[in-house]
Amino acid sequence: MKIVSVILSGGAGTRLWPASRQAYPKPFMKLGGSALLEQAITRGQACGTDDVYIVTNQDHLFLTQGLLAAMNDPPRVRYLLEPKGRNTAPAIALAALACQAAQGDDAVMLVLPADHLIPDTETFVANALEAARQALQGHLVVFGIHPTGPETGFGYIEVAKVGRQAQPVLKFVEKPDLETAQEYLATGRYYWNSGMFCFTVGTLLSAFAEHSPDVLHAAREAMAHASTQQHPAMGPASPESVTRFEVHSFGLQPDISIDYAVMERAGNVTMVPARFGWSDVGTWPSVARAHSADASGNTLGTADDADWVAIDTTDTHVHIDSHGHKVVATVGVKDLVIVDTPDALLITSKEQAQNVKRVVDALKERHVDSPPHQTTLLPAAVQRPWGTYAMLKEEVGYKVKRITVKPGQSLSLQYHHKRAEHWVVVRGHGDVQIGETLHPTGPGEYRHIALNEKHRLSNTGDEELVLIEVQCGDYLGEDDIVRLADIYGRN
């Protein structure tokens, strides 16, 4: 039995703002010591999958590569890079076509979202192998979660019998109102739709051809116009295959979920009830439940250099992402979620935490994502292939950043039409290219880059290089970059 993992690593996780943002979404959040995406990859490996297909946005490639490079035993990976957001049906159809070409129709696809928390890997593997056996018998398999309450935020699956056995699905039901969810819970025959699936390549593609031929045709067209290249992996991973899609043909794919396109229409759908604990960590209260609570019911998700002082505080979750030592104190509060980042602060009751997405919508309507405010798009520390940058200060005419560069890495060779830059290295050693001249630069040394002067920064040392950059000019947007050469293939 050949099993491959298909990891769906998309979505903005807007209900987990401000920790999750468009450029650093929920799959990269760490819970239980590792990123949710890494946990999904590891779960697939535990089922015996040596090959992993990761469907993700093209802007998240280097983040994902960095995560794989840090793993002790990374799998073989093929990246399918989406130029724009689509839904689960196109994503899974593209993965199935890629898998068909490489592994054939009999390969079993284990489809796993990258943002689920499943602590019990051993039980998950047992359920997944059960699902794979069902898939080999020609079934389209969905994992059902036994509901723990009348949740209105999930879709439901109805089966005929109460029990823990795999059985045919009678129907899929969209997110119900509270009264209907309570009725479902009382019957014992309704399960939450986990968004995890299992099927053979051939069975799935046949289902697409019968029930959603438009999705399959569009996916074939997108693959026909795609380009695939082999790249050396970062770290100990095997060489990687990277498929990039042409924007126009990719955009012609219907925006439809796998549930609507196939699962709700097919007659050969089987549900395997999950015997493992599961959370889609879609809201801050669900994140809180993933942490160990103290005697007062409080939970803490924080960086190592942050601290929380709780006085007469109960059932409250605090998340501190300070990038520097910070103390957060709470006095006489209960049932709150407090998320503190360098550029945004969220305070909400747990009861209202489902509505955090409305904050993101309101910020977008107020154009807060225009410089200097990008609190829904960019995290406080923006990840780049070469390292990170963090905004320290911005006012009219100048901007101050803290930039880190990994050992052996380089920024692109570039110039700017509208700003000059001033660099002071505070840790590490590197080469600053200005024009055609290389300037070795160490701690305390300063370099000036004039307007329209081509330049590049490279870390030539064995430790992280840290510098303070001061930009001066009439326009300081990130789009004022003309790249002349880039080792990461960016334009």
Disulfide bonds with the S-S distance in Angstrom:
none
